[in-house]
Amino acid sequence: ISVIFINNGIYGMTGGQMAPTTLIGQRSTTSVEGRTREQAGMPLKMCEILAAVPCAVYVERVMLNNPANVRKAKKAVETALDIQKAGLGFTFVEFLSACPTNWGLAPTDALKWVETDMAAYYPIGNFRKPEGY
């Protein structure tokens, strides 16, 4: 199985509710004062969680904030699918992505927020890959 996980920190398609990946202090329709650790716990770091699972052979986090990073994201998906086709095991690619509408930001500001705020908590990079990939 290959999983492509879009992390914009919010459930945007259903009205902007808090998601498991909503950052501390980030506001949503269900956390109007911002997510707190006391109320909702810490945001889940899916790549870090899955990198600890033996069957996950490829785990990568990329961000979609500029053309160069979109190309890196494309390469990560291609790699995940190549590994899957080779029958090596489970692959997971997480995209840090903007949701300007539910964040209440202009699109350019949302892209900056992905790079500064999201990537600070969710570091970009490879967490696991098989030799030769």
N, CA, C and O atoms as a MOPAC input file, in Angstrom:
PM7 MOZYME 1SCF
protein

 N      0.85300 1    -1.18000 1     0.00000 1
 C      0.00000 1     0.00000 1     0.00000 1
 C      0.89200 1     1.23300 1     0.00000 1
 O      1.91000 1     1.27100 1     0.69100 1
 N      0.51200 1     2.22800 1    -0.76800 1
 C      1.15500 1     3.54300 1    -0.74500 1
 C      0.12300 1     4.55900 1    -0.28300 1
 O     -0.99900 1     4.59400 1    -0.78600 1
 N      0.51200 1     5.37900 1     0.67500 1
 C     -0.38500 1     6.40600 1     1.21300 1
 C      0.19600 1     7.77600 1     0.90600 1
 O      1.37200 1     8.03800 1     1.16200 1
 N     -0.63800 1     8.64300 1     0.35500 1
 C     -0.30400 1    10.04800 1     0.14800 1
 C     -1.15600 1    10.82500 1     1.14200 1
 O     -2.38400 1    10.81800 1     1.05000 1
 N     -0.51500 1    11.48800 1     2.08400 1
 C     -1.19400 1    12.15600 1     3.19400 1
 C     -1.04000 1    13.66700 1     3.03900 1
 O      0.07400 1    14.18800 1     3.08600 1
 N     -2.14600 1    14.36200 1     2.85800 1
 C     -2.12400 1    15.82100 1     2.74000 1
 C     -2.34000 1    16.40600 1     4.13200 1
 O     -3.40800 1    16.24500 1     4.72300 1
 N     -1.33300 1    17.07600 1     4.64100 1
 C     -1.40100 1    17.67400 1     5.97600 1
 C     -1.48900 1    19.18800 1     5.82600 1
 O     -0.48500 1    19.85400 1     5.57100 1
 N     -2.69500 1    19.72500 1     5.98600 1
 C     -2.85800 1    21.17900 1     6.02900 1
 C     -3.30300 1    21.62100 1     7.42000 1
 O     -3.72000 1    22.76200 1     7.62100 1
 N     -3.20800 1    20.69900 1     8.37300 1
 C     -3.48400 1    21.03700 1     9.76400 1
 C     -4.94300 1    21.28500 1    10.08100 1
 O     -5.26400 1    21.80400 1    11.15000 1
 N     -5.82600 1    20.92400 1     9.17600 1
 C     -7.24200 1    21.24800 1     9.39000 1
 C     -8.10800 1    20.30700 1     8.55700 1
 O     -7.66100 1    19.77900 1     7.53900 1
 N     -9.32600 1    20.10500 1     8.98800 1
 C    -10.30000 1    19.38600 1     8.16100 1
 C    -11.02000 1    20.42500 1     7.30200 1
 O    -12.10900 1    20.88100 1     7.64900 1
 N    -10.40500 1    20.79200 1     6.18500 1
 C    -10.91500 1    21.87700 1     5.36100 1
 C    -12.16000 1    21.56100 1     4.55800 1
 O    -12.97400 1    22.45100 1     4.31000 1
 N    -12.32700 1    20.31900 1     4.14900 1
 C    -13.46100 1    19.96800 1     3.28900 1
 C    -14.78000 1    19.87900 1     4.05200 1
 O    -15.85000 1    19.81700 1     3.44700 1
 N    -14.70100 1    19.87200 1     5.37600 1
 C    -15.92300 1    19.72100 1     6.17400 1
 C    -16.19200 1    20.92600 1     7.06200 1
 O    -17.00000 1    20.84400 1     7.98700 1
 N    -15.53300 1    22.03000 1     6.79700 1
 C    -15.84500 1    23.25200 1     7.52800 1
 C    -14.74000 1    23.83100 1     8.37600 1
 O    -14.96000 1    24.82700 1     9.06500 1
 N    -13.56400 1    23.24500 1     8.35300 1
 C    -12.43100 1    23.84000 1     9.04800 1
 C    -12.25500 1    23.42600 1    10.49500 1
 O    -11.78500 1    24.21600 1    11.31300 1
 N    -12.62800 1    22.18800 1    10.82400 1
 C    -12.46700 1    21.71600 1    12.19100 1
 C    -11.00700 1    21.36100 1    12.48800 1
 O    -10.19400 1    21.18300 1    11.58000 1
 N    -10.70000 1    21.26600 1    13.78100 1
 C     -9.38100 1    20.84400 1    14.21500 1
 C     -9.12600 1    19.41700 1    13.73100 1
 O    -10.01500 1    18.56700 1    13.76100 1
 N     -7.90500 1    19.17800 1    13.29100 1
 C     -7.47700 1    17.85300 1    12.83300 1
 C     -6.43400 1    17.30800 1    13.80700 1
 O     -5.94700 1    18.04800 1    14.66100 1
 N     -6.08800 1    16.03900 1    13.69500 1
 C     -5.02800 1    15.50100 1    14.55000 1
 C     -3.68500 1    16.20300 1    14.34600 1
 O     -2.80900 1    16.12700 1    15.20800 1
 N     -3.52000 1    16.88600 1    13.21000 1
 C     -2.26900 1    17.57700 1    12.89800 1
 C     -2.33800 1    19.09100 1    13.09400 1
 O     -1.37400 1    19.79000 1    12.78100 1
 N     -3.45400 1    19.61100 1    13.60600 1
 C     -3.56000 1    21.04700 1    13.88600 1
 C     -2.48700 1    21.42400 1    14.90400 1
 O     -2.32600 1    20.75300 1    15.92400 1
 N     -1.75600 1    22.49700 1    14.62400 1
 C     -0.66900 1    22.91600 1    15.50500 1
 C     -1.19100 1    23.56600 1    16.78500 1
 O     -2.30900 1    24.08100 1    16.82400 1
 N     -0.37100 1    23.53400 1    17.81900 1
 C     -0.70500 1    24.22000 1    19.06600 1
 C     -0.88100 1    25.70800 1    18.74800 1
 O     -0.03100 1    26.32200 1    18.10200 1
 N     -1.98700 1    26.27000 1    19.21000 1
 C     -2.29000 1    27.68000 1    18.96500 1
 C     -3.03900 1    27.94400 1    17.67600 1
 O     -3.61400 1    29.01900 1    17.50500 1
 N     -3.04300 1    26.98800 1    16.77200 1
 C     -3.74400 1    27.16000 1    15.49700 1
 C     -5.24800 1    27.11700 1    15.74100 1
 O     -5.74700 1    26.25800 1    16.46700 1
 N     -5.95500 1    28.04800 1    15.13000 1
 C     -7.40400 1    28.15000 1    15.31200 1
 C     -8.15600 1    27.34400 1    14.26400 1
 O     -7.70000 1    27.15200 1    13.13700 1
 N     -9.32500 1    26.88300 1    14.68300 1
 C    -10.22800 1    26.17200 1    13.77900 1
 C    -11.64700 1    26.42200 1    14.27000 1
 O    -11.84700 1    27.07700 1    15.29300 1
 N    -12.62700 1    25.90500 1    13.54600 1
 C    -14.01400 1    26.10600 1    13.98400 1
 C    -14.31300 1    25.36400 1    15.27800 1
 O    -15.25200 1    25.72300 1    15.98900 1
 N    -13.53500 1    24.33900 1    15.59400 1
 C    -13.74800 1    23.59600 1    16.84100 1
 C    -12.69800 1    23.91100 1    17.90200 1
 O    -12.72300 1    23.33900 1    18.99100 1
 N    -11.78400 1    24.81100 1    17.59000 1
 C    -10.80100 1    25.30500 1    18.56900 1
 C    -10.60400 1    26.80100 1    18.30600 1
 O     -9.54600 1    27.23400 1    17.84900 1
 N    -11.63800 1    27.56700 1    18.60200 1
 C    -11.65600 1    28.98600 1    18.22700 1
 C    -10.59800 1    29.80700 1    18.95600 1
 O    -10.19100 1    30.85800 1    18.46000 1
 N    -10.15000 1    29.35600 1    20.10800 1
 C     -9.07400 1    30.04200 1    20.83000 1
 C     -7.70500 1    29.47400 1    20.46200 1
 O     -6.67800 1    29.95000 1    20.94700 1
 N     -7.69400 1    28.46700 1    19.61400 1
 C     -6.45700 1    27.79700 1    19.23200 1
 C     -6.30600 1    26.47300 1    19.96500 1
 O     -6.73300 1    26.33600 1    21.11100 1
 N     -5.70200 1    25.51000 1    19.30600 1
 C     -5.47900 1    24.19500 1    19.92100 1
 C     -4.57500 1    24.34100 1    21.13400 1
 O     -3.58200 1    25.06700 1    21.10300 1
 N     -4.93300 1    23.64500 1    22.19600 1
 C     -4.08200 1    23.60300 1    23.38500 1
 C     -3.66700 1    22.16500 1    23.66000 1
 O     -4.38500 1    21.21800 1    23.33800 1
 N     -2.51100 1    22.03000 1    24.25200 1
 C     -2.02300 1    20.69900 1    24.62400 1
 C     -2.94400 1    20.06700 1    25.66200 1
 O     -3.21700 1    18.86800 1    25.61400 1
 N     -3.41500 1    20.87600 1    26.59100 1
 C     -4.25900 1    20.36600 1    27.67000 1
 C     -5.58900 1    19.82900 1    27.14700 1
 O     -6.08200 1    18.80900 1    27.62900 1
 N     -6.15600 1    20.50100 1    26.18200 1
 C     -7.46300 1    20.10600 1    25.65400 1
 C     -7.36600 1    18.96800 1    24.64000 1
 O     -8.17300 1    18.03900 1    24.67700 1
 N     -6.39800 1    19.02900 1    23.74600 1
 C     -6.38700 1    18.10400 1    22.61100 1
 C     -5.10000 1    17.29800 1    22.46900 1
 O     -4.98700 1    16.48100 1    21.55600 1
 N     -4.14100 1    17.50900 1    23.34300 1
 C     -2.86700 1    16.81500 1    23.19700 1
 C     -2.02300 1    17.43900 1    22.09900 1
 O     -2.40600 1    18.43500 1    21.48600 1
 N     -0.89100 1    16.84500 1    21.86900 1
 C      0.03000 1    17.36000 1    20.85900 1
 C     -0.38500 1    16.88900 1    19.46200 1
 O     -0.97600 1    15.81800 1    19.31700 1
 N     -0.07700 1    17.68500 1    18.44000 1
 C     -0.35900 1    17.26600 1    17.06300 1
 C      0.42300 1    15.99400 1    16.71400 1
 O      1.57100 1    15.82200 1    17.12400 1
 N     -0.21600 1    15.11800 1    15.95800 1
 C      0.43300 1    13.87000 1    15.55700 1
 C      1.46800 1    14.11900 1    14.46500 1
 O      1.21900 1    14.84800 1    13.50400 1
 N      2.62700 1    13.50300 1    14.63300 1
 C      3.68300 1    13.54600 1    13.62300 1
 C      3.68000 1    12.19900 1    12.90800 1
 O      4.32600 1    11.24500 1    13.34200 1
 N      2.95100 1    12.14500 1    11.81800 1
 C      2.70700 1    10.87000 1    11.14500 1
 C      3.98000 1    10.22200 1    10.60600 1
 O      4.13800 1     9.00800 1    10.72700 1
 N      4.88300 1    10.98900 1    10.02000 1
 C      6.11400 1    10.38300 1     9.49400 1
 C      6.94200 1     9.76400 1    10.61300 1
 O      7.47400 1     8.66400 1    10.46300 1
 N      7.04900 1    10.47200 1    11.73100 1
 C      7.82200 1     9.94900 1    12.84800 1
 C      7.17600 1     8.68300 1    13.41700 1
 O      7.87400 1     7.74100 1    13.79400 1
 N      5.85800 1     8.66600 1    13.47700 1
 C      5.14200 1     7.48100 1    13.96700 1
 C      5.36800 1     6.30400 1    13.02500 1
 O      5.73200 1     5.21100 1    13.46000 1
 N      5.15100 1     6.53400 1    11.73700 1
 C      5.24400 1     5.43300 1    10.77400 1
 C      6.67500 1     4.96900 1    10.52600 1
 O      6.89100 1     3.80800 1    10.17900 1
 N      7.65100 1     5.84700 1    10.69800 1
 C      9.04500 1     5.43600 1    10.51800 1
 C      9.45200 1     4.38700 1    11.54800 1
 O     10.41200 1     3.64600 1    11.33500 1
 N      8.73100 1     4.32300 1    12.65500 1
 C      9.02500 1     3.34100 1    13.70200 1
 C      8.36400 1     1.98700 1    13.44800 1
 O      8.61800 1     1.02600 1    14.17300 1
 N      7.52700 1     1.91000 1    12.43200 1
 C      6.81000 1     0.66900 1    12.12400 1
 C      7.65200 1    -0.14700 1    11.13400 1
 O      7.97600 1     0.34900 1    10.05500 1
 N      8.01000 1    -1.38200 1    11.47900 1
 C      8.90700 1    -2.15900 1    10.61500 1
 C      8.42900 1    -2.33900 1     9.17100 1
 O      9.26000 1    -2.39100 1     8.26400 1
 N      7.13800 1    -2.43500 1     8.93300 1
 C      6.66000 1    -2.67400 1     7.56100 1
 C      6.71500 1    -1.42400 1     6.68700 1
 O      6.56700 1    -1.52800 1     5.46900 1
 N      6.92100 1    -0.25400 1     7.27000 1
 C      7.02900 1     0.98100 1     6.48100 1
 C      8.45400 1     1.08000 1     5.94000 1
 O      9.40200 1     1.28400 1     6.69800 1
 N      8.59300 1     0.93400 1     4.63400 1
 C      9.93400 1     0.92200 1     4.04600 1
 C     10.34000 1     2.27300 1     3.45800 1
 O     11.52600 1     2.53200 1     3.25600 1
 N      9.36700 1     3.12600 1     3.18600 1
 C      9.66500 1     4.46700 1     2.65800 1
 C      8.72200 1     5.45400 1     3.31700 1
 O      7.50200 1     5.33100 1     3.21700 1
 N      9.30800 1     6.44400 1     3.99700 1
 C      8.53200 1     7.47600 1     4.68800 1
 C      9.20500 1     8.81200 1     4.39900 1
 O     10.38400 1     8.99600 1     4.70300 1
 N      8.45800 1     9.74000 1     3.81400 1
 C      9.02100 1    11.03600 1     3.40000 1
 C      8.01700 1    12.14200 1     3.67700 1
 O      6.81100 1    11.95700 1     3.51500 1
 N      8.53200 1    13.30700 1     4.10100 1
 C      7.68200 1    14.49800 1     4.26500 1
 C      8.23200 1    15.59500 1     3.36400 1
 O      9.42700 1    15.89100 1     3.37600 1
 N      7.33900 1    16.19100 1     2.58400 1
 C      7.67700 1    17.27500 1     1.66400 1
 C      6.69000 1    18.41700 1     1.88700 1
 O      5.66900 1    18.24400 1     2.55400 1
 N      6.99800 1    19.57700 1     1.32700 1
 C      6.03500 1    20.68100 1     1.44100 1
 C      5.75000 1    21.27700 1     0.07900 1
 O      6.59500 1    21.29200 1    -0.81600 1
 N      4.53200 1    21.76500 1    -0.04400 1
 C      4.04900 1    22.32100 1    -1.30800 1
 C      3.93300 1    23.83800 1    -1.18500 1
 O      2.82900 1    24.38100 1    -1.15600 1
 N      5.06200 1    24.51000 1    -1.11200 1
 C      5.02800 1    25.95900 1    -0.91300 1
 C      5.68900 1    26.75100 1    -2.03800 1
 O      5.60200 1    27.97900 1    -2.06000 1
 N      6.34800 1    26.06200 1    -2.97300 1
 C      6.96000 1    26.74600 1    -4.11400 1
 C      7.22700 1    25.70700 1    -5.20900 1
 O      7.16800 1    24.50700 1    -4.94300 1
 N      7.51700 1    26.15100 1    -6.42600 1
 C      7.69300 1    25.19700 1    -7.52800 1
 C      8.79600 1    24.16200 1    -7.29100 1
 O      8.62800 1    22.99500 1    -7.64600 1
 N      9.91400 1    24.56900 1    -6.70000 1
 C     11.00200 1    23.61300 1    -6.45500 1
 C     10.54900 1    22.50600 1    -5.50700 1
 O     10.87300 1    21.33700 1    -5.71700 1
 N      9.81000 1    22.86600 1    -4.47600 1
 C      9.33700 1    21.85700 1    -3.53000 1
 C      8.21600 1    20.99800 1    -4.11400 1
 O      8.06100 1    19.84000 1    -3.72600 1
 N      7.44300 1    21.54500 1    -5.03100 1
 C      6.43400 1    20.73000 1    -5.72000 1
 C      7.13600 1    19.65900 1    -6.56000 1
 O      6.66900 1    18.52300 1    -6.63200 1
 N      8.26100 1    20.02000 1    -7.19600 1
 C      9.02600 1    19.02400 1    -7.96200 1
 C      9.58700 1    17.93700 1    -7.03700 1
 O      9.59400 1    16.75900 1    -7.39400 1
 N     10.05600 1    18.33500 1    -5.85000 1
 C     10.53500 1    17.34900 1    -4.87200 1
 C      9.39000 1    16.43700 1    -4.43100 1
 O      9.58700 1    15.23700 1    -4.23800 1
 N      8.21400 1    16.99800 1    -4.27400 1
 C      7.04600 1    16.20100 1    -3.88500 1
 C      6.71400 1    15.18200 1    -4.97000 1
 O      6.40700 1    14.02700 1    -4.67800 1
 N      6.77900 1    15.62000 1    -6.21400 1
 C      6.51900 1    14.70500 1    -7.33400 1
 C      7.51000 1    13.55000 1    -7.31000 1
 O      7.12900 1    12.39600 1    -7.50700 1
 N      8.77200 1    13.85700 1    -7.06900 1
 C      9.80800 1    12.82400 1    -7.00400 1
 C      9.53400 1    11.86600 1    -5.84400 1
 O      9.72900 1    10.65900 1    -5.98500 1
 N      9.08800 1    12.38300 1    -4.71100 1
 C      8.78800 1    11.52800 1    -3.55600 1
 C      7.65900 1    10.55500 1    -3.88100 1
 O      7.71900 1     9.38600 1    -3.49900 1
 N      6.63600 1    11.02700 1    -4.58100 1
 C      5.52600 1    10.14400 1    -4.96900 1
 C      6.01800 1     9.09000 1    -5.95900 1
 O      5.66700 1     7.91600 1    -5.84000 1
 N      6.82400 1     9.50300 1    -6.93000 1
 C      7.37300 1     8.53900 1    -7.89100 1
 C      8.19200 1     7.46600 1    -7.17800 1
 O      8.08100 1     6.28100 1    -7.49400 1
 N      9.01100 1     7.88300 1    -6.21800 1
 C      9.82100 1     6.92900 1    -5.45600 1
 C      8.93400 1     5.97500 1    -4.67400 1
 O      9.16500 1     4.76600 1    -4.68000 1
 N      7.92300 1     6.50800 1    -4.00400 1
 C      7.00300 1     5.66200 1    -3.23400 1
 C      6.34200 1     4.62300 1    -4.13000 1
 O      6.23700 1     3.45400 1    -3.75800 1
 N      5.90300 1     5.04100 1    -5.29200 1
 C      5.23600 1     4.11100 1    -6.20700 1
 C      6.20800 1     3.09300 1    -6.79300 1
 O      5.84600 1     1.93300 1    -6.98700 1
 N      7.44300 1     3.51700 1    -7.07800 1
 C      8.45500 1     2.57500 1    -7.57000 1
 C      8.74200 1     1.49900 1    -6.52300 1
 O      8.85300 1     0.31700 1    -6.85200 1
 N      8.86000 1     1.91200 1    -5.27400 1
 C      9.11200 1     0.96100 1    -4.18300 1
 C      7.92600 1     0.01700 1    -4.02800 1
 O      8.09600 1    -1.18200 1    -3.80900 1
 N      6.73100 1     0.57000 1    -4.14200 1
 C      5.52800 1    -0.25800 1    -4.04400 1
 C      5.48200 1    -1.27400 1    -5.18600 1
 O      5.18400 1    -2.44900 1    -4.96800 1
 N      5.77800 1    -0.81500 1    -6.40300 1
 C      5.77100 1    -1.72300 1    -7.55900 1
 C      6.80700 1    -2.83400 1    -7.40900 1
 O      6.60700 1    -3.95200 1    -7.88300 1
 N      7.91400 1    -2.51100 1    -6.74500 1
 C      8.96400 1    -3.50800 1    -6.52400 1
 C      8.57800 1    -4.50900 1    -5.43700 1
 O      9.28600 1    -5.49100 1    -5.21300 1
 N      7.46000 1    -4.26000 1    -4.76600 1
 C      6.98200 1    -5.18500 1    -3.74500 1
 C      7.74900 1    -5.13700 1    -2.44500 1
 O      7.78300 1    -6.12000 1    -1.70400 1
 N      8.37300 1    -3.99300 1    -2.15500 1
 C      9.21800 1    -3.90100 1    -0.96600 1
 C      8.45700 1    -3.58900 1     0.31700 1
 O      8.98100 1    -3.80100 1     1.41100 1
 N      7.23000 1    -3.08900 1     0.19900 1
 C      6.44700 1    -2.82100 1     1.40400 1
 C      5.70500 1    -1.50500 1     1.36600 1
 O      5.57900 1    -0.86600 1     0.32100 1
 N      5.21800 1    -1.11700 1     2.52500 1
 C      4.38300 1     0.06900 1     2.71800 1
 C      5.18200 1     1.34600 1     2.49300 1
 O      6.30900 1     1.47300 1     2.97000 1
 N      4.58700 1     2.30000 1     1.75700 1
 C      5.21400 1     3.60300 1     1.54300 1
 C      4.25500 1     4.70400 1     1.95800 1
 O      3.03700 1     4.56000 1     1.85400 1
 N      4.82900 1     5.81900 1     2.43500 1
 C      4.03200 1     6.92300 1     2.97300 1
 C      4.71100 1     8.23300 1     2.60900 1
 O      5.88800 1     8.43400 1     2.90900 1
 N      3.96600 1     9.12600 1     1.96000 1
 C      4.46600 1    10.46500 1     1.64000 1
 C      3.49200 1    11.47600 1     2.22700 1
 O      2.29900 1    11.45500 1     1.92300 1
 N      4.01200 1    12.35700 1     3.06700 1
 C      3.20800 1    13.41700 1     3.68000 1
 C      3.51600 1    14.73700 1     2.98300 1
 O      4.67700 1    15.11700 1     2.83400 1
 N      2.46300 1    15.43100 1     2.55900 1
 C      2.59600 1    16.76000 1     1.96400 1
 C      2.16500 1    17.79800 1     2.98900 1
 O      1.03100 1    17.75600 1     3.46600 1
 N      3.04300 1    18.72400 1     3.33600 1
 C      2.61900 1    19.89800 1     4.09300 1
 C      2.02700 1    20.86000 1     3.07900 1
 O      2.70000 1    21.26400 1     2.13100 1
 N      0.77900 1    21.22200 1     3.27700 1
 C      0.04500 1    21.99100 1     2.28100 1
 C     -0.76400 1    23.09500 1     2.94500 1
 O     -1.12100 1    22.99600 1     4.11900 1
 N     -1.04500 1    24.13100 1     2.19600 1
 C     -1.80400 1    25.27600 1     2.70500 1
 C     -3.31000 1    25.06300 1     2.58400 1
 O     -3.78700 1    24.29800 1     1.74500 1
 N     -4.03700 1    25.76100 1     3.44400 1
 C     -5.49800 1    25.84600 1     3.35300 1
 C     -5.87000 1    27.30400 1     3.64100 1
 O     -6.40300 1    27.61000 1     4.70700 1
 N     -5.58600 1    28.21000 1     2.68200 1
 C     -5.77200 1    29.63500 1     2.94200 1
 C     -7.18700 1    30.00300 1     3.36900 1
 O     -7.36300 1    30.88900 1     4.20500 1
 N     -8.18900 1    29.34700 1     2.81600 1
 C     -9.57200 1    29.68900 1     3.15200 1
 C     -9.85000 1    29.46800 1     4.62700 1
 O    -10.30600 1    30.37900 1     5.31900 1
 N     -9.57700 1    28.26100 1     5.11300 1
 C     -9.87600 1    27.96100 1     6.50800 1
 C     -8.84900 1    28.52700 1     7.48100 1
 O     -9.13600 1    28.65300 1     8.67100 1
 N     -7.67200 1    28.86500 1     7.00100 1
 C     -6.69400 1    29.53400 1     7.85400 1
 C     -6.96200 1    31.03100 1     7.94500 1
 O     -6.44800 1    31.70200 1     8.84000 1
 N     -7.76100 1    31.55300 1     7.02700 1
 C     -8.03300 1    32.98600 1     7.00700 1
 C     -6.84000 1    33.80700 1     6.55100 1
 O     -6.64900 1    34.93800 1     6.99800 1
 N     -6.03400 1    33.23700 1     5.65700 1
 C     -4.84500 1    33.92300 1     5.15700 1
 C     -4.92800 1    34.10200 1     3.64900 1
 O     -5.60900 1    33.34700 1     2.95400 1
 N     -4.22500 1    35.11000 1     3.15700 1
 C     -4.05000 1    35.24800 1     1.70900 1
 C     -3.21900 1    34.05900 1     1.22900 1
 O     -2.40400 1    33.54400 1     1.99400 1
 N     -3.39900 1    33.61000 1    -0.00800 1
 C     -2.64500 1    32.44900 1    -0.49400 1
 C     -1.13100 1    32.56800 1    -0.32400 1
 O     -0.48800 1    31.60100 1     0.08500 1
 N     -0.55400 1    33.71700 1    -0.62300 1
 C      0.89900 1    33.86300 1    -0.47300 1
 C      1.31000 1    33.77800 1     0.99400 1
 O      2.35000 1    33.20400 1     1.31500 1
 N      0.50100 1    34.34600 1     1.88100 1
 C      0.79400 1    34.25200 1     3.31400 1
 C      0.66100 1    32.81300 1     3.80500 1
 O      1.42500 1    32.37800 1     4.66600 1
 N     -0.29600 1    32.08300 1     3.26900 1
 C     -0.47600 1    30.68000 1     3.65300 1
 C      0.73800 1    29.84700 1     3.23900 1
 O      1.17000 1    28.97200 1     3.98900 1
 N      1.28700 1    30.10900 1     2.06000 1
 C      2.47500 1    29.37700 1     1.61700 1
 C      3.66700 1    29.67900 1     2.51700 1
 O      4.45800 1    28.78600 1     2.82000 1
 N      3.79900 1    30.92700 1     2.94600 1
 C      4.86900 1    31.28800 1     3.88900 1
 C      4.66400 1    30.58100 1     5.22200 1
 O      5.62700 1    30.13000 1     5.84200 1
 N      3.40300 1    30.48000 1     5.66900 1
 C      3.08600 1    29.83800 1     6.94200 1
 C      3.44500 1    28.35300 1     6.91200 1
 O      3.89800 1    27.80000 1     7.91400 1
 N      3.24100 1    27.71300 1     5.76200 1
 C      3.64600 1    26.30800 1     5.61500 1
 C      5.14300 1    26.18600 1     5.89400 1
 O      5.57600 1    25.30000 1     6.63200 1
 N      5.92700 1    27.08200 1     5.29700 1
 C      7.38300 1    27.01300 1     5.43200 1
 C      7.86700 1    27.38700 1     6.82900 1
 O      8.76800 1    26.74100 1     7.36300 1
 N      7.29000 1    28.40600 1     7.41700 1
 C      7.79400 1    28.87900 1     8.70500 1
 C      7.18600 1    28.13500 1     9.89000 1
 O      7.91900 1    27.66200 1    10.75900 1
 N      5.88500 1    28.02500 1     9.93800 1
 C      5.21900 1    27.43700 1    11.10400 1
 C      5.07800 1    25.91900 1    11.01200 1
 O      5.44800 1    25.20100 1    11.94000 1
 N      4.54700 1    25.43700 1     9.90200 1
 C      4.33200 1    23.98800 1     9.79200 1
 C      5.65200 1    23.22600 1     9.74900 1
 O      5.82700 1    22.24800 1    10.47600 1
 N      6.58100 1    23.66700 1     8.90400 1
 C      7.84700 1    22.94500 1     8.76100 1
 C      8.70100 1    23.02800 1    10.02400 1
 O      9.58300 1    22.19300 1    10.22300 1
 N      8.45300 1    24.01700 1    10.87800 1
 C      9.17700 1    24.08400 1    12.14800 1
 C      8.78700 1    22.91700 1    13.05500 1
 O      9.63200 1    22.37200 1    13.76500 1
 N      7.52000 1    22.53700 1    13.03400 1
 C      7.04200 1    21.42400 1    13.85900 1
 C      7.14200 1    20.09400 1    13.11700 1
 O      7.44200 1    19.05900 1    13.71200 1
 N      6.88700 1    20.13700 1    11.82100 1
 C      6.93000 1    18.94400 1    10.97700 1
 C      8.13400 1    19.05600 1    10.04500 1
 O      7.98000 1    19.54100 1     8.92400 1
 N      9.32300 1    18.62900 1    10.46200 1
 C     10.50500 1    18.81400 1     9.62100 1
 C     10.41400 1    18.04000 1     8.30200 1
 O      9.93200 1    16.90900 1     8.24900 1
 N     10.88600 1    18.68300 1     7.26300 1
 C     10.89000 1    18.11400 1     5.92200 1
 C     12.04400 1    17.12400 1     5.80700 1
 O     13.12600 1    17.35100 1     6.34900 1
 N     11.80700 1    16.03700 1     5.10200 1
 C     12.90300 1    15.11600 1     4.83900 1
 C     12.46000 1    13.67800 1     4.74800 1
 O     11.27800 1    13.34700 1     4.84900 1
 N     13.46400 1    12.82700 1     4.55200 1
 C     13.21800 1    11.39500 1     4.46700 1
 C     13.42000 1    10.77800 1     5.84100 1
 O     14.39600 1    11.07500 1     6.53000 1
 N     12.50500 1     9.93100 1     6.22600 1
 C     12.56100 1     9.27000 1     7.52000 1
 C     12.96600 1     7.80700 1     7.38400 1
 O     13.46800 1     7.20400 1     8.33200 1
 N     12.74900 1     7.24700 1     6.21200 1
 C     13.16700 1     5.87000 1     5.95800 1
 C     13.06600 1     5.59400 1     4.46300 1
 O     12.10800 1     5.99300 1     3.80100 1
 N     14.08200 1     4.90000 1     3.94800 1
 C     14.00000 1     4.42800 1     2.56500 1
 C     14.92800 1     3.24200 1     2.39300 1
 O     15.95200 1     3.14100 1     3.06800 1
 N     14.57000 1     2.35000 1     1.49300 1
 C     15.42000 1     1.18700 1     1.25800 1
 C     16.67500 1     1.57100 1     0.47400 1
 O     16.70300 1     2.58500 1    -0.22200 1
 N     17.70100 1     0.74800 1     0.59900 1
 C     18.93000 1     0.98700 1    -0.16600 1
 C     18.61700 1     1.02300 1    -1.65400 1
 O     17.78200 1     0.26500 1    -2.14900 1
 N     19.29200 1     1.90600 1    -2.34900 1
 C     19.10400 1     2.01300 1    -3.79100 1
 C     18.03200 1     2.99800 1    -4.21000 1
 O     17.82900 1     3.22700 1    -5.40200 1
 N     17.35100 1     3.57800 1    -3.24800 1
 C     16.30900 1     4.55600 1    -3.55300 1
 C     16.69200 1     5.86200 1    -2.90300 1
 O     15.96300 1     6.84700 1    -3.01900 1

